[in-house]
Amino acid sequence: MKRIAVAFVLSAMLSTAMGSIAAAQTVRTEAANHPRIAAAVRELEEAIRYMEAAPHDFGGHKAAAIRDSRTALVELRAALAYRARVDR
């Protein structure tokens, strides 16, 4: 009984991992199909790192800019993931 449970858990884990890998590959394909969105993601990531490391607060706008940039990243990634699901 214990072996069956272990086999079931391992099977479920493998299935989840394979699905995650396939989804990541599909999102990468979508990023290749939409290079401007992929470039925007990279630029926003770099801008966030730059702002976080900056010693000044950009006239009080630093926190809001970082927050809104992170929100934009979530939306851009969701857009690519949506296209990946629709294009299957």
C-alpha positions in Angstrom: 0.0 0.0 0.0 2.8 2.4 0.9 4.5 1.7 -2.5 1.3 2.6 -4.3 1.0 5.8 -2.5 4.6 6.7 -3.2 4.2 5.8 -6.8 1.1 8.0 -7.0 2.8 11.0 -5.4 5.8 10.6 -7.7 3.6 10.3 -10.8 1.7 13.4 -9.8 4.9 15.3 -9.2 6.3 14.3 -12.6 3.1 15.2 -14.3 3.1 18.7 -12.7 6.8 19.2 -13.6 6.2 18.2 -17.2 3.3 20.6 -17.4 5.3 23.4 -16.0 8.2 22.7 -18.4 5.8 22.6 -21.4 4.1 25.9 -20.2 7.4 27.6 -19.8 8.5 26.5 -23.3 5.2 27.8 -24.7 5.6 31.2 -22.9 9.2 31.4 -24.3 7.8 30.7 -27.8 5.2 33.5 -27.3 8.0 35.8 -26.1 9.8 35.0 -29.3 6.7 35.7 -31.3 6.2 39.1 -29.5 9.7 40.4 -29.1 8.6 43.9 -28.1 6.7 42.6 -25.1 9.7 40.4 -24.2 11.9 43.5 -24.5 9.6 45.5 -22.4 9.7 42.9 -19.7 13.5 42.9 -19.7 13.7 46.8 -19.6 11.2 47.0 -16.8 13.2 44.4 -14.8 16.3 46.5 -15.3 14.6 49.7 -14.4 13.3 48.2 -11.2 16.8 47.0 -10.2 18.2 50.5 -11.1 15.6 52.3 -9.0 16.0 49.9 -6.1 19.7 50.5 -6.0 19.5 54.3 -6.6 20.5 56.3 -3.5 17.7 59.0 -4.1 14.0 58.8 -4.2 13.4 60.6 -7.5 11.4 63.4 -5.9 9.2 61.0 -3.9 8.2 58.9 -7.0 10.6 56.0 -6.6 8.3 53.7 -4.5 5.3 54.3 -6.8 7.4 53.8 -9.9 8.8 50.5 -8.6 5.3 49.3 -7.5 3.7 50.2 -10.9 6.6 48.7 -12.8 6.1 45.4 -11.0 2.3 45.6 -11.7 3.2 46.1 -15.4 5.5 43.1 -15.3 2.7 40.9 -14.0 0.4 42.1 -16.7 2.9 41.6 -19.5 3.7 38.1 -18.3 0.0 37.4 -18.1 -0.5 38.6 -21.6 2.3 36.2 -22.9 0.8 33.3 -20.8 -2.6 34.0 -22.2 -1.3 33.9 -25.8 0.5 30.7 -24.9 -2.8 29.1 -23.7 -4.8 30.3 -26.7 -2.2 29.3 -29.3 -2.0 25.7 -28.1 
